[in-house]
Every structure is written in structure tokens, then in C-alpha cells.
């Protein structure tokens, strides 16, 4: 009974995915049922300028944010070994808050923070303009049109990348710290005893041991960023990422093109996942890795 | 203690300024992209809506008092999130049990990976698949073809719950599996030898020992469900909406940032209370091995 129940669950998990893949190769329209094999929707999807632009944006955002996250997160995880007391508590708390607070709240908060900061920047610009024209006015007549505009925070690549890096960085911190905790200290001590300087010890002992965790964190961050709609949709400005494009096409009406995009995306995330799981598994030496 | 001995050994080794330098980027990130935005939300939640939308400085509790105006969203979330969590638990436990106890070790890894895989593939696309299945041209039209009356499937609570279970089941199965896998199988045999019925063994041995996994799984699913936006948006079609959907509406449509901020605070507070309850429960029972991550 358990066996057939489990089979049912697997069917439940995979039937919708199979359906999407099946219909992505359908020659006709969705609604008409399966009419024949064709890769036309793939051709249509990958020649659609909006979609390829969005895909490109997503790849840029995902790779930049997860690289940054891997770097910054690893640095933080390493330094946290030596930090105790209130600073440590604050850092741990912020890491968990970054992971736990829903994307929707992070997205909204980031958006209104950007708007608020920009308003502040504009006000500072106005005050500066006033001061300077008053100061200059002592000696010469100032063109009343004089205005100093300070650079404001743009919404686009920068803001999406910054917001995604926050979450991915927190993931990397948690994963790498778990690895550090499980690391074999005797190797480091041996290295020290053999008069290796700290940098050499780090490069030859610590880093190789941490590498699987760092790469796994990078890949998980990449997958998150590549799939994220909610956070990006608030701070994207006019730049579309792939999930934003897909979501808006779904809202406009179900087109078979989405099946083709969906299949490609799933295939892509799947390959990322295979690598990540492989690394995490190797890291925990046979113990199944945490999802 | 090893840390101290190593640092003593490398006297004159890694420079003192290294630690703050390594911490600086992440600290900046936390400050500008987490602390500052959340502080803005807190401040705004006590403000007033400006005439043209947005925020006007003020200090009032009116936004919090106004939360009942969005009661439906809170009610939906606080009903459907626990309901979804429970369904995930009841649907996921037998599978986790099957994987941990019954399956031959040879097949175990593959079957386990098959559970996790969907969770890491595009959430948007997987939810879209259900839009397709439950939409009027999907399952309902198939049933009509078999002569059944038309049933509205999409844009119902059931559709949202289906999407929830579909999306979050893997996250429930995994921690339960981990705790069941650690369970010493000899305990089951011992219980059996002592004359316990299979159900008795389950209730007195298996279930208590898998409790940490159950709690962690429920926690993970519940937390993520509280902030869910896409599933109600796509499968609830504006009829069944969560706090997340109300937030988007308040911020992007009605431009009522202060009220939106108060609702966001409400959501975060509910989550914080739940998580602290979870942490307290796991700490007191000494079960920290199945952690949140």
C-alpha cells in the first residue's frame, strides 16, 4: 500500500512537468490537444527578441549576484570564526532574517528604500543648489535655472543584483559555515607546524576543503536568482528578467511558447541542481545533503 | 578551543585587520539591503499616506488599527498556510517513511533525488502547469467529455491548496526523511519483539523519534507559505489571495505605502513569533541536528 501510495505521489509530482514538456513539442495550439510533433515553439521562443533579452538579463543577474554572494559570503563565513560576542549574535541574526523574511517583503522594502533614498538625494541636491547660488550670488548674478542634480540610485541590473546577492550571500554564509564547522582542524594545525604562513595554509588547506561548499552555495544562489520573480519584479525598473517575462506572458494568456521556455528553463535548472547536489553530497561524505 | 591554540601558534600570522576587512562587504550588504529597507518599512508603518500616494511623515497607529480592512488576506493566509502545511505533512510523511524504512538502499538515492528535483526547478513554470491543468480547457473539460457536469477548478481554495502541496511537498518530505533515516531500525524490531502492534510501534517509537523532522518540515513549509505570492496569484485568480498579494496591491496599485508597511510588519511579526516558538521547542528538546537549513 505504501508502495502504490508513493507511486501516486511521484505521478503527482511529475505529471504536470511531463505535460509541459509534452505540449512544448506539440505542433498545434495548447487547447486543441496534442496534434503532432514539432519544435516550432522552441524556434518561436528563441527568436522572440523580448524573451532572448529577458533570458540574457536573467543570466547576467544570476551569474553576477551568485558570484558576488559566493565571494562575500565566504569572506564573512571565514571571518565569523574569529568573532564572538554581540557582533556575532547580530550577524547570525541578520543571516537568518535575510533567509527567512519573505521575498515579497524584501522586494517591497528594497523598492521603498530606493525611492526614499532617491527622494533624500534630490532634496540634498536642492539644498546644495540653494546654498551654492546664494554663495555665488554674493559676487555674480546666478542663472535661476541652475540646479545640481546628484546621481540617484537606478532601478535595473544594479538593484536586482544587489537584492539577489543579499539572499544568496546569506545562503552561502550558512552553507560554508556548516562546512567550516565540520572541517578537519588537524590539517590546519599540521600546516602551521610545518611553518606554512597563514596565506599558504588558507590556499592549500582551507580553501580546497571549503570549495565544494562554496560552489554549492554559488549554484543554489544562481538557481534562486534565475528563478526569482517576486523580488525582481519590485526593483527591476524597466529591465525584464526571464521569470518576469514568463509571468507577464502567462497573464496575457496561455501561449504554447511558454511550454517551450518552461521546458528549457527546467532543463537548465536541473543541470545546475545535479551539479549542486553532487557537490553537497561529496561535501557531507555520503550523508544526504540538505535541500 | 582549537581555534585559540591555532591562533596562538601563528603569532604574528594573519594580521588583525583581516577580520573586519573580510566582514565589511557582507556587513555593508546587510546594512543597506536588509536593515535600512526594513527600518524604512517600520518607520513608514507609523506614517500617513500622502495625497498623491506614497508616504508622509507622521506618527500614528492608524495603519495598524486599519489592518482589519485587509482581514480577508490575513484570514486566508492564516487558514490556508496551516492547512497547506498539514496536507503536506499527511501527504509527505508516508512517502518519507517509505523512502527511509521500506525502500531497498540501492534505489533510495534515486527516489530521494526524484523528490527533490522538482523543488529546485522553476517554481513559476510548475505553478503555471497547474494553471494549465485546472484551467477550463484542462481537467474540467476532460471531465465534461466523460459526461460530468462542469466544475470550476481554478481560482478556488482547492486550486490554491493543490498548488501549495505540489510546490512544497518536497520540502516537507526531506527533513522527515532525514530524521527517519537516522532512526535505529533495531528499535522497531525490539518494539515488535515486545509484542507491539505495527501501529503501536509507529505511535510509540517511529513517530516520536521523527518529531524533529516533522517540526522542521512543518516550519519550513509554513514560513514559506506565509509569504507566498505566486500560487494565490496564479491559481487563486484574485479570488483567493494571501497577505503577499494584498501587499502588492497596496504598494503598487493603491500606493498606500504606510498601510502596506503596517501589513508587512504584521506578516513579519507573525513569522517571527512562529520561528521563535520553533527555536524554543527544538532547543528545549535538544534536537538541533535537523536544522532549518
Interface residues (C-beta under 8 A of the other chain):
Chain A: X2 X3 X5 X6 X9 X10 X12 X13 X14 X16 X17 X19 X20 X23 X30 X31 X71 X72 X73 X75 X76 X78 X79 X80 X81 X82 X83 X91 X94 X96 X97 X98 X99 X100 X101 X102 X103 X104 X105 X106 X108 X109 X110 X111 X112 X113 X115 X116 X162 X163 X165 X166 X169 X173 X174 X175 X178 X185 X188 X189 X192 X193 X197 X198 X223 X227 X229 X230 X243 X246 X247 X250 X254 X258 X261 X262 X265 X266 X269 X270 X272 X273 X276 X277 X288 X290 X291
Chain B: X2 X3 X5 X6 X7 X9 X10 X13 X14 X18 X19 X20 X22 X23 X25 X26 X27 X29 X30 X32 X33 X34 X35 X36 X37 X38 X40 X41 X44 X54 X55 X91 X94 X95 X97 X98 X99 X102 X109 X111 X112 X113 X114 X115 X116 X117 X118 X119 X120 X121 X122 X123 X124 X125 X126 X128 X129 X130 X131 X132 X133 X135 X137 X166 X169 X170 X171 X174 X177 X178 X181 X223 X224 X226 X227 X228 X229 X230 X234 X244 X247 X248 X251 X257 X260 X261 X264 X267 X268 X271 X275 X291 X292 X293
